[in-house]
Amino acid sequence: MTNTTKQAQPLFYKNLYKEKMMRATNLLEGNPYDHTIYGERYLNDSKGRFEDYSEVDPRFDPQGSLQIIELPYALLPPEHCIILRDEPSPKLEAWARIGHKYRFFWHPDLTREELEICGTSPSQPTSSTRTLLTEEPFRVYIKTDLDKKHFRFVRRLKRSSVEHSIAISSELHSLCRDQAAPARYSFLPESLGLVIAGGKHEGSGMLYREVEPFPRAKDRRMIIPYHALYASDPNASEDLPLLTQLTILHGSNDKIGYFVSEIVGPILEAWIFLVSKGGLLPELHGQNSLLELDMNLCPRRIVHRDFQGTYSDSRIRAGLGLHLFSKHVVGVEPGTTIQSQYSHVFDGMIGRYLLSRLTTTFCASFGEEYLKVANAIKAYHLRIPECRVPDFPQTTYRFGSTAKEQAGNEVTLVDTGVLPEFR
């Protein structure tokens, strides 16, 4: 197996702002997935040198110069794998199979001695590193069992996690069909999962994630990760952040109002909908949340992805007559309580890792006071019906150890004594 090493040519976001006029034609032309993957890879604030926080070979750094990664696959007959489905599209079902066998992918930074490499698929890494987006002729996200520590956690993808991800995806399909889902919510289905049955690599899994959000839009749109809104472009340092450009384009009469309602609002609405109607606590940080734009560069929906770490609240689900999950249940795991996990997911994953970064960028761009904007976000949050204030502690909780100190995937959440910013 070989890797192509041509240099990336990230041109998509250059020259969008010139002489105080927004030029968005670069985003509207060409293949929208090219813009998506550029935002994934390059518009993402770096935490330092890749090798300082990851056991993954730096060659596979999404921000590195390796443009294409040849993702290897074996062909597994149905009797040698467990197949899990949540309404895979006919095109995906057809592409994932060759004859009666299924393409099982793994990350090239791992070896799978018992599996014969039957082919490779040219792909690019997303911001998560272990999930990759295939190139033409068929685009699909492939989440791999990387099984190495990356930032804080070991990125395993075993049978229980594949089952959980497929189950959450199925739940989201049901919620969007059966409930009055916010018009500005959508998700990327994790619709097909494979787990090796038997042999040395038994239990190792992979997931196919669709590229089209559900519910499907009728007009042409594109998606970019939320972290691409506030991060600077290392290949065009003179460019303003995309958040700033969108606000200049659409929010000239009321910049704070635009920012709170159109950029932050869909995140808050999705959080409250999923908690109140499904008892689900989505980790809607800048990597798991994407922003869908129409061809006028107007924000249309949040696109929610990656369900492996989604927790559920059994109290709410039981009250709604919904089945209970056995994995990732709030308050059950050692080192956590119900309230500490609510705070961790909202104050930490959503607040500190996304809303705070968006707000900081907005304030720096337009000279607004941080507290003023944060209070506007909090007010918007509290006005949404079914906002569950009693489920939160008075202060905020976060991980009790640093990412480097973290050993294994179990965590302890500790009280910071700090008051929340956005609730």
FENDABEL-V124608 format. One record per pair of residues at least 4 apart in sequence whose ideal C-beta (glycine too) atoms are under 8 Angstrom apart, sorted by the first residue. I is the first residue (numbers start at 1). GAP is how many residues later the second one is. Records with the same first field share a line. If there is no record, write none. Layout:
I=GAP, GAP
//
This chain:
1=69, 71, 107, 116, 119
2=68
3=56, 63, 65, 66, 67, 105
4=62, 63, 64, 66, 118
5=60, 61, 62
6=61, 62
7=58, 60
8=33, 34, 57, 59
10=4, 28, 31, 32, 223, 225, 226
11=15
12=14, 15, 18, 22, 23, 26
13=13, 14, 22, 25, 26, 30, 220, 223, 226, 229
14=12, 219, 221, 222, 225
15=8, 11, 221, 224
16=6, 7, 8, 10, 11, 223, 224, 226, 229
17=4, 5, 6, 222, 223, 227, 228, 231
18=5
22=223, 226, 227, 275
24=4, 221, 225, 273
25=4
27=8, 195, 266, 270
28=267, 269
30=4, 5
31=4, 105
32=4, 188, 189, 190, 191
33=4, 100, 106, 178
34=4
35=4, 187, 189
36=4, 97, 186, 187, 188, 189, 254
37=4, 87, 89, 96
38=4, 5
39=4, 185, 186, 189
40=4, 22, 84, 85, 86, 87, 93, 185, 188
41=21, 22, 83, 84, 85, 86
42=21, 191, 192, 193
43=181, 182, 184, 185, 188, 189, 190, 199
44=18, 19, 83, 181, 183, 184, 187
45=182, 185, 186, 187, 312
46=17
47=6, 104
48=4, 5
49=4
50=4, 6, 8, 11, 13, 14
51=7
53=97, 98, 350, 351
54=4, 7, 75, 94, 95, 96, 97
55=93, 94, 95
56=4, 5, 53, 73, 74, 90, 92, 94
57=52
58=6
59=5, 7
60=4, 6, 9, 47, 48, 49, 65, 69
61=5, 64, 68
62=62, 63, 64, 65, 67
63=171
67=57
68=54, 55, 56, 67
69=39, 53, 54, 55, 56, 63
70=38, 50, 51, 52, 53
71=34, 36, 37, 49, 50, 51, 52, 61, 63, 71, 73
72=33, 34, 36, 40, 45, 47, 48
73=30, 31, 32, 33, 44, 45, 46, 47, 48
74=29, 30, 38, 41, 42, 43, 44
75=23, 24, 26, 27, 28, 29, 41, 43
76=4, 5, 25, 26, 28, 118, 120
77=4, 23, 24, 25
78=5, 22, 23, 24
79=118
80=116, 117, 118, 119
81=21, 23, 113, 114, 115, 116
82=77, 112, 113, 115
83=19, 109, 110, 111
84=78, 79, 82, 108, 109, 110, 111
85=81, 106, 107, 108
86=80, 83, 84, 87, 103, 104, 105, 106
87=83, 86, 102, 104
88=4, 5, 8, 101, 103, 104, 120, 122
89=4, 102, 121, 123
90=4
91=4, 47
92=4, 48, 99, 100, 116, 118
93=4, 99
95=8, 43, 45
96=6, 7, 96, 112
97=4, 5, 6
98=5, 20
102=92
103=15, 16, 18
104=11, 90, 92, 102
105=16, 37, 39, 101
106=4, 6, 9, 38, 39, 98, 100
107=23, 37, 38, 39
109=37, 39
110=35, 36, 37, 38
112=89, 92
113=87
114=85, 86, 87
115=86
121=13, 14, 21
122=12, 13
123=9, 10, 11, 12, 19
124=8, 9, 11
125=4, 5, 6, 7
126=5, 6, 7, 15
127=98, 100, 160
128=159, 178
129=17, 21, 26
130=13, 14, 16, 20, 25, 27
131=10, 11, 12, 13, 78, 175
132=9, 10, 12
133=6, 7, 8, 9, 78
134=4, 5, 6, 7, 8
135=4
139=72
140=68, 69, 70, 71
141=47, 67, 68, 69, 70, 164
142=64, 65, 66, 67
143=14, 47, 63, 64, 65, 66, 163, 165
144=13, 62
145=10, 11, 12, 13, 59, 60, 61
146=4, 9, 10, 11
147=7, 8, 9, 10, 57
148=6, 7
149=4, 5, 6, 257
150=4, 5
151=252
152=247, 251, 254
153=253, 256
154=254, 255
156=5, 253
157=4, 5, 47, 48, 49, 50, 151
158=4, 37, 45, 46, 47
159=4, 36, 44, 46
160=4, 167
161=4, 44, 147, 166
162=4, 31, 32, 33, 43, 44, 45
163=4, 30, 164
164=4, 143, 144, 146, 161, 163, 164
165=4, 25, 28, 42, 142, 143
166=4, 24, 25, 27, 41
167=4, 158
168=4, 22, 112, 139, 142
169=4, 18, 20, 21, 22, 138
170=4
171=4, 107, 109
172=4, 15, 17, 42, 106, 132, 135
173=4, 16, 41
174=4
175=4, 6, 98, 99, 102, 103
176=5, 9, 10, 11, 38, 39
179=94, 98, 99
181=4, 34, 92
182=84, 87, 88, 91
183=118
184=81, 82, 85, 86, 116, 117, 118
185=81, 84, 85, 88, 116, 117, 119
186=27, 28, 29, 31, 106, 115, 116, 117, 118
187=26, 27, 116, 117, 118
188=21, 22, 23, 24, 25, 26, 102, 115, 116, 117
189=20, 21, 25
190=17, 18, 19, 20, 117
191=17, 18, 19
192=15, 16
193=12, 13, 14, 15
194=11, 12
195=8, 9, 10
196=5, 6, 7, 8, 9
197=5
198=4
209=96, 97
210=4
212=4
213=4, 10, 79, 88, 90
217=4, 75, 83, 84
219=75, 76
220=74, 75
221=71, 72, 73, 74, 79
222=70, 71
223=67, 68, 69, 70, 80
224=4, 5, 18, 66, 67, 69
225=61, 62, 64, 65, 66
226=4, 41, 59, 60, 61, 63, 64, 65, 128, 132
227=4, 59, 60, 127, 130
228=14
229=12, 13, 14, 17, 34, 62, 129, 132
230=11, 13, 56, 127, 128, 130, 131
231=10
232=5, 7, 9
233=4, 6
240=4, 5, 8, 125
241=4, 120, 124
242=4
243=4, 16, 20, 115, 118, 119, 122
244=4, 117, 118, 121, 122
245=4
246=4, 5, 17, 51, 53
247=4, 8, 11, 12, 16, 115, 118, 119
248=4
249=48
250=8, 12, 47, 48
251=4, 6, 7, 8, 11
254=4
255=4, 107, 111, 113
256=4, 112, 116, 117, 120
257=4
258=4, 5
259=4, 5, 99, 103, 114
260=4, 5, 113, 116, 117, 120
261=4, 119
262=4, 36, 37
263=28, 36, 95
264=4, 91, 94, 113, 116
265=4, 115
266=4, 25, 33, 35, 36
267=4, 17, 22, 35, 83, 87, 88
268=4, 109, 112, 113, 116
269=4, 115
270=4, 12, 14, 32, 34
271=4, 11, 13, 75, 79
272=4, 109, 112, 113, 114, 115, 116
273=4, 5
274=4, 6, 7, 8
275=4, 5, 6, 38, 41, 113, 116
276=40, 110, 112
277=43
278=34, 38, 39, 42, 44
279=33, 34, 35, 36, 37, 38, 41, 43
280=30, 31, 32, 33
281=29, 30, 31, 32, 49, 60, 61, 64, 65
282=6, 22, 28, 63
283=5, 23, 26, 27, 62, 66, 67
284=4, 5, 18, 20, 65, 66, 70
285=4, 64, 65, 68, 69
286=67, 68, 71
287=19
288=16, 17, 18
289=13, 14, 15, 16, 65
290=12, 13, 14, 15
291=8, 11, 12
292=7, 8, 9, 10, 11
293=4, 5, 6, 7
294=4, 6
309=19
310=18
311=17, 18, 19, 30, 34
312=5, 12, 13, 16, 17, 18
313=4, 16, 17, 25, 78
314=4, 10, 11, 15, 16
315=4, 23
316=4
317=5, 6, 7, 8
318=4, 6
324=5
325=4
328=5
329=4
330=6, 8, 11, 12
331=5, 6, 7, 10
332=4
333=77, 78
334=76, 78
335=65, 75, 76, 77, 78
336=4, 5, 8, 75, 76, 77
337=4, 76
338=4, 53
339=4, 52, 53, 54, 58
340=4, 53, 57, 73, 75
341=4, 56, 72
342=4, 49, 50, 51
343=4, 5, 49, 50, 52, 53, 54, 70, 77
344=4, 5, 53, 54, 55, 69
345=4, 5
346=4, 5, 46, 76, 77
347=4, 5, 45, 49, 50, 51, 73, 74, 75, 76
348=4, 5, 48, 49, 50, 51
349=4, 5
350=4, 5, 72
351=4, 5, 45, 69, 70, 71, 72
352=4, 46
353=4
354=4
355=4, 22, 66, 67
356=4, 65
357=4
358=4
359=4, 11, 14, 15, 18
360=4, 10
361=4
362=4, 6, 11
363=4, 5, 6, 7, 10
368=4, 5
369=4
370=4
371=4
372=4
373=4
374=4, 47, 48
375=4
376=4
377=4, 44, 45
378=4, 43, 44, 45
379=4
380=4
381=6, 41, 42
382=5, 7, 41
383=4
388=4
389=34
392=28, 31
393=4, 22
394=25
395=20, 21, 22, 23, 24, 25
396=19, 20, 22, 23, 24
397=16, 17, 18, 19
398=15, 16, 18
399=7, 12, 13, 14, 15
400=11, 12, 13, 14
401=4, 5, 10, 11
402=4
406=5
//
